Amino acid sequence: MKALQPLILSGQEVLPLVEGGKGISVSNGESSGAWAASGGVGTFSGVNADARDDDGNLIPVVYHGKTRRERHEELLAFSIQGGISQARIAHDSRGGTGRIHMNILWEMGGAEAVLKGVLEGAKGLIHGVTCGAGMPYRMAQICAQYGVYYYPIVSSARAFRALWKRAYHKFAELLGGVVYEDPWLAGGHNGLSNVEDPDKPQDPLPRVRDLRELLRECGMSETPVIMAGGVWRLDEWEDWIGNPELGPIAFQFGTRPLLTRESPISDEWKQKLLTLKEGDVFLNRFSPTGFYSSAVSNAFLRELKERSDRQVAYSMEPVGEHDTAFAVGARGRMVYLTAHDREHAERLVREGFTQVLRTPDSTLIFVTPQIANRIRKDQIECMGCLSACNFSNWAQNEAGSTGRKADPRSYCIQKTLQAISHGGDVENQLMFAGHNAFRFRTDPYYANGFIPTVRELVNRLLTGA
């Protein structure tokens, strides 16, 4: 394999190997510090990060607010405290080597406040910020205020063009790089547009080539592009290394760092990764963000799929074929279904799906009393973790609402990601992963359940394998 050449990232020469910044407590100060100490760029998650006390003990997150808005303010305070805590851990463990980045989601609740709060409280400890899940126009301005490099995550040249024209051209000197994240292969939330087919992946090479051409038009020909999503071993990307068409390229690894000794995920999660088969990770639209996301198929996702499958359209008045009355709720209010759907609905009720919930799209779903109680409880306990949430109808505006009905086909993302990152239930919680996760099972490097340290993994990657 061609030798990897160091790149300047966030003001320092480093290996062009970047740790992908995963969500809640899945990449933290320990994992990112170890990655930086190995010569690359470590990335801790700034999404509701864990705070630790001076003895290294986890500080429990307990909400006392009576309203969503009160809990939202508590969430922001916890998030800032946690981000500062993880930045300090990463800084202390990197040993003066490599770079430390923080990853945030622009669509998370209070993204701007959290970003400002962490950068203010961790001055000099964070060298760069990566941000995706939305169009983070103001990220550049905020990072510039603190002299920190910024790295937008995009899935097309078109998305970067919009960011550049609206805001980034004003802060070009701190644009440390652009992360191209493959929307078909990356884990977590994906940037598939409405015109792209989730079932027809596109070759990333021409898409990254288009991004490089745009960067040249913007006078940023030497700004690195960081390839993310679907990167497993570097010998499979040899034609990208030193390719003059692509210019300076770095590679981001999101999935493989999950299976390291420094990775904070549970042992159960790590063992689950070693058993996955091709196809066990798939794109779905259940996220309350409205984005596609990639996650491991388990009981959690199967229940969501089955919940949506038990769905019929209704109208409030008899209209066309929707002329058959059906009683809904404790008060037996009438809605109107087609005759066929009425038969289907009655069969579902007989099967035990006796709770009927309305969706924002004028459909009904049928669930068990246990699931209905869980949905209502989770909606009531919402703490505003997103800027706008389909599941609870919270929005970060004066009204505190999206103006639409809460959608029972989705889930509380904060609750399930906190649960899986702090526990071992890998069947009944959401487990994000990249589509290459099945390769843990077949890669000889992980034979007999071997789990490397971060440094061992980085050394392995440098061989191309």
KOLTORKOL-711440 format. One record per residue (C-alpha): x, y, z. Coordinates in steps of 0.05 Angstrom, whole numbers, plus 5000, padded with zeros to 4 digits. Layout:
BEGIN
XYZ;...
//
This chain:
BEGIN
500050005000;502250724988;505151055048;500551545084;503152245086;501852685147;497053265139;496153925175;489553865213;487454385264;494254715261;498754115271;501753575228;498352905244;496852235214;490952305166;486951835211;480852115246;476551795299;469251885281;465452265334;459551835354;453552015396;451952015469;457951745509;460051285452;466451665437;469052015498;475252345527;478851685539;477851405469;479252065434;485352205478;488151525461;487051635387;490552305390;496252005430;497151515373;498552085325;491752215294;485552635309;481152395366;473952615369;469552595430;462052675428;459453345452;452353075449;450053035521;456952805543;458052485611;460852925667;465752615717;467952865785;475152965807;475552225825;473252005757;466351795780;460351905734;455952475757;448652245753;443952625709;437452755746;432153225720;427953635769;424254095722;416754055719;416154285647;419654105583;422854795579;425554735650;428354045635;431254315570;435154835608;437654295655;439753875595;443854455567;447454545634;448853795638;451353785566;456154365576;458854075641;459753395606;463153685545;468154065587;469453445629;470853015568;475253545536;479553545599;480052795599;482052785526;487153335535;490453005594;490952325560;493452545492;500352695520;501353315477;500652905413;495452925358;489253365358;482653345396;476053495363;469053535390;463053285350;456153595357;449553515320;446654165295;439653905304;440753745377;437154185427;441054815443;446854645397;449355355395;448955445470;452554785483;458054935432;459355625462;459055365533;463954795521;468855215480;468655755534;469755265591;475054845555;479255395523;485655115493;483454395502;479454305437;482754415370;476954305323;469454195319;465853725272;458453815261;453053495219;445753295223;443153945193;446154555161;450754875213;451355565183;453155905249;458355395269;463855775232;462456425267;462156105336;468655715325;471956345299;470256705364;474456195401;479956095349;477955375337;477855025270;471254775243;469554165201;462554125170;459953425155;456553395087;454152855040;454653254976;458253834943;451454174938;450754195014;457654495022;456355024969;450255275009;454355315073;460155665038;455856185003;451756355063;457056365118;463555985111;466856455061;467256965117;471356495161;475456115109;481956135149;479055675203;475855175156;480254595177;477154095129;470653825102;468153145123;464752775067;460252255100;457551715056;450051745067;449051005050;454650695092;455851145153;452950975221;447951395259;444151945224;445352005149;444852575100;440752255046;436952775006;429852684980;432352544910;437151984931;434851264934;436650935001;436850264965;441650494910;448450684940;452851134897;460351094889;463451604935;469351754888;465652204838;461952544895;468352704932;471552924866;465753424858;466953664928;474353774914;472754164850;468154614890;473554724943;478354934888;473155424861;472755714932;480355794936;480955214985;484754724942;489354494999;483754425050;483353685068;477253265052;475952735105;472752105077;467751815127;462951235123;464750545096;472250605112;474749955141;481849835116;486250315077;488749845023;481649864996;482550614986;489550614957;487350964893;485051544936;491851634971;496052154934;490752224880;491752924850;484352954830;482352894903;487853314935;489353235009;485252665038;484452395108;480351795130;475351765186;473951115223;467451095261;465750355269;472550025282;474250465343;467950185377;471649535387;477749775425;479449715498;478750465508;471950475476;466750645530;461250205502;459149605544;462248915538;455448655514;455549155458;462648965438;460848225437;454748375395;459048715343;463148075336;456847685316;453748145263;452547895193;452048285128;445248625125;444448665201;445449425196;440349795155;437650485139;430950675171;426551285179;424151185251;428651725281;424852305313;429652775276;426452585209;433252385182;435051695157;439351315205;443450675204;442750195263;443349465281;437149045270;434648825338;428248765379;428049525387;427849655312;423349065297;418149325346;418350005311;417449685243;411749255267;408549865300;408550235233;406049625196;399849615241;397450265210;391050475174;388851145146;382651485174;378252105164;374152485215;368052485169;365551975119;369252125054;369451674993;371350965012;372751195084;365451085102;365850555156;365450795228;370550565280;370850765353;377451035380;379651165451;376351105519;370651565497;369351165434;369951755387;368251555316;373051595258;371951305188;375950755155;375150355091;371249715101;377549305090;381549715141;375849645191;376448885187;383948935194;383249405254;378448945290;383148355279;388848745309;384748905370;382948175379;390348005375;391648455436;393549105402;387949455438;390850155443;389550595383;394051205374;393451755323;399351995281;400452685249;399052375181;391752195194;393251465207;392051015267;397050525296;395249945341;399649765400;399249375465;397449745530;404649655553;407449995491;402150545494;403950705566;411350735549;410151195490;405851675532;410851665590;416751815545;413052375510;411052695576;418252655603;421252995542;427153445559;427953765491;434253405468;432853595395;431554265363;425153955337;422553265356;417352885316;416152395373;414352895428;412653505384;417753925425;421154485386;426254995407;421755595396;417356055437;411555575433;415754975452;412254575398;412854365326;405454525317;404053815296;401453215334;406552795370;408352185328;407651515365;411251155308;417851435332;421551405399;425251815452;432251825424;435352115487;432551565531;434750975487;441751245472;442951395545;440550695562;445050325513;451150755527;450650625602;448049915602;448549245569;441649165536;443449105463;436748805441;431749305468;435449955455;437550315393;444550115370;447550555317;453050265273;456150345204;454349845150;461249525153;460249295224;459048585199;466448555181;468448475254;465947765248;470047585187;476348015195;482047555220;484648125263;478848005311;479547255312;477946915378;474547555403;480947975402;479748695422;485749165409;487849795444;486950435404;494450465391;494449745366;488649905319;492050535292;498450135279;494349605244;490950135200;497650415179;499349735148;493149805104;489349245138;
//
